[in-house]
Amino acid sequence: MGALEELTEADDRLVLETNVLGAMRVSRAVLPHMRACGGGRIVNVSSMCGQMTLPLYSAYCASKWGLEGFSEALSFETRRSGITVKIVQPAVHRTGSFQGQIAGRAARGAHPDHAAFSEGVLQRMAAFERSAPGADAVARAIHKASTDRWPRLRYPVGSRAMLFARRVIPSALYVRVVRRILNAW
């Protein structure tokens, strides 16, 4: 987490390696075995940030958009083999990871041009995480995606309204709403 200028290329690579290339490697490794068994299911955990963006999450959002694109394309490629691909899209949940992200950002230090902006956004996001539901809803969604026979690709978790709003409201209004909610002016 942090403004692009606060992150290094190594930070960007780590996020992309984990969220996109990691999923691609695992999928490539299991596909022959699934095909030999006559089918299977791949469930990738994305994020609401795979279809919308938030400030200070440029690398994370880019990686989740990449995971969404990869997963959707893979679903077309594997369907004939009886292999389905599902995407779970959690919103903010109380997992404790946010505190680790804040600590990591503090250790790196804030870019002087972004310090005030970032502080305002971080305060709002910390409040959202404190009041967010626990991760059990995400676990239930992963289970549903793993066992659901319906040919549905995406399983939003606590993000349905936000993703719907992102699709139907004009982009300029969406940006204003995010800015207002996160104090990102």
C-alpha positions in Angstrom: 0.0 0.0 0.0 1.2 3.5 -0.8 1.4 6.0 -3.6 3.2 4.8 -6.7 6.2 7.0 -5.9 6.5 5.5 -2.5 6.7 1.9 -3.9 9.7 0.4 -5.5 9.8 -1.7 -8.6 10.6 -4.6 -6.3 7.4 -3.9 -4.4 5.4 -3.9 -7.7 7.1 -7.1 -8.8 6.3 -8.9 -5.5 2.6 -8.0 -5.7 2.3 -9.0 -9.4 4.4 -12.2 -8.8 2.0 -13.2 -6.0 -1.4 -12.2 -7.3 -1.0 -12.9 -11.1 2.0 -15.0 -11.9 1.6 -17.2 -8.9 -2.0 -18.0 -9.9 -0.8 -18.7 -13.5 2.0 -21.0 -12.3 -0.3 -23.0 -10.0 -2.9 -23.3 -12.7 -0.4 -24.4 -15.3 0.8 -27.1 -12.9 -2.6 -28.5 -12.0 -4.3 -28.4 -15.4 -2.8 -31.6 -16.8 -3.8 -33.5 -13.6 -7.3 -32.0 -13.7 -7.7 -32.9 -17.3 -6.5 -36.5 -16.6 -9.1 -36.7 -13.9 -11.9 -35.6 -16.2 -12.3 -32.1 -14.8 -11.9 -29.9 -11.8 -12.3 -26.4 -10.4 -9.9 -23.5 -9.9 -10.9 -20.8 -7.5 -8.9 -17.6 -7.6 -9.3 -15.1 -4.8 -9.3 -11.7 -6.4 -10.8 -8.5 -4.8 -13.4 -5.9 -5.5 -10.2 -4.0 -6.6 -10.2 -6.4 -9.6 -13.0 -4.3 -11.1 -12.6 -1.0 -9.4 -9.7 1.0 -8.0 -8.8 2.8 -4.7 -6.1 5.3 -4.0 -2.8 4.0 -2.6 -3.4 0.6 -4.2 -2.0 1.0 -7.7 0.1 -2.1 -7.7 -2.5 -4.2 -5.9 -5.4 -3.0 -8.2 -3.2 -3.7 -11.2 -2.5 -7.2 -10.0 -6.1 -8.0 -9.2 -7.3 -6.7 -12.6 -4.6 -9.0 -14.1 -5.9 -11.9 -12.0 -9.5 -11.2 -13.1 -8.5 -11.1 -16.8 -6.4 -14.2 -16.5 -9.1 -16.1 -14.7 -11.8 -15.1 -17.2 -9.7 -16.0 -20.2 -8.7 -19.3 -18.5 -12.4 -20.2 -18.0 -12.9 -20.1 -21.7 -9.9 -22.3 -22.4 -10.7 -25.0 -19.8 -14.4 -25.4 -20.1 -14.3 -28.1 -22.8 -12.1 -30.2 -20.5 -14.7 -30.0 -17.6 -12.5 -27.6 -15.7 -14.3 -24.5 -14.4 -12.7 -21.3 -13.1 -14.3 -19.2 -10.3 -13.3 -15.8 -9.0 -14.1 -14.7 -5.4 -14.1 -10.9 -5.0 -14.0 -9.9 -1.3 -14.5 -6.3 -0.2 -12.7 -5.0 3.0 -12.8 -7.7 5.7 -11.2 -7.6 9.1 -8.1 -9.8 8.6 -5.4 -7.8 10.3 -3.5 -7.4 7.0 -4.2 -3.7 6.9 -2.1 -3.1 10.1 0.8 -4.9 8.5 0.4 -2.8 5.3 0.4 0.4 7.4 3.5 -0.7 9.3 5.3 -1.6 6.0 4.4 1.8 4.6 5.7 3.6 7.8 9.0 1.7 7.6 9.4 2.9 4.0 8.4 6.5 4.8 5.9 8.7 3.0 6.8 10.6 -0.1 6.6 14.3 0.8 4.2 15.1 -2.0 1.8 12.4 -0.9 2.1 12.4 2.9 -1.0 14.5 3.8 -3.1 12.9 1.1 -2.0 9.4 2.2 -2.6 10.1 5.8 -6.2 11.2 5.2 -6.9 8.1 3.1 -5.3 5.7 5.5 -7.3 7.0 8.4 -10.6 6.4 6.5 -9.5 2.9 5.3 -8.4 1.9 8.9 -11.9 2.9 10.1 -13.5 0.8 7.4 -11.4 -2.3 8.3 -12.2 -1.9 12.0 -15.9 -2.0 11.3 -15.7 -4.6 8.5 -17.0 -8.1 8.9 -14.7 -11.0 9.7 -13.1 -13.3 7.1 -15.6 -16.1 7.6 -17.8 -14.6 4.9 -14.9 -15.0 2.4 -14.4 -18.6 3.5 -18.1 -19.3 2.9 -17.8 -17.7 -0.6 -14.7 -19.8 -1.4 -16.6 -22.9 -0.4 -19.7 -21.9 -2.4 -17.5 -21.2 -5.5 -15.8 -24.6 -5.0 -19.0 -26.5 -4.8 -21.5 -24.5 -6.8 -22.7 -26.2 -10.0 -24.0 -23.0 -11.5 -21.8 -21.7 -14.3 -21.2 -18.4 -12.5 -17.7 -16.9 -12.8 -17.6 -14.2 -10.1 -18.6 -14.4 -6.4 -18.6 -11.0 -4.8 -18.3 -11.0 -1.0 -19.5 -7.7 0.7 -18.7 -5.9 -2.6 -21.8 -6.5 -4.6 -23.2 -3.0 -4.2 -19.9 -1.3 -4.8 -19.2 -3.3 -8.0 -22.8 -2.7 -9.2 -22.4 1.1 -8.6 -19.0 1.1 -10.4 -20.7 -0.4 -13.5 -23.8 1.8 -13.6 -22.7 5.3 -12.5 -20.6 7.6 -14.7 -16.9 7.4 -14.1 -16.7 11.1 -13.0 -19.3 10.5 -10.4 -17.6 7.3 -9.2 -14.3 9.2 -8.8 -16.1 11.9 -6.7 -17.8 9.3 -4.5 -14.5 7.5 -3.8 -12.8 10.8 -3.1 -15.5 11.8 -0.7 -15.7 8.4 1.1 -11.9 8.1 1.5 -11.1 11.8 2.0 -9.0 11.5 -1.1 -9.0 15.1 -2.4 
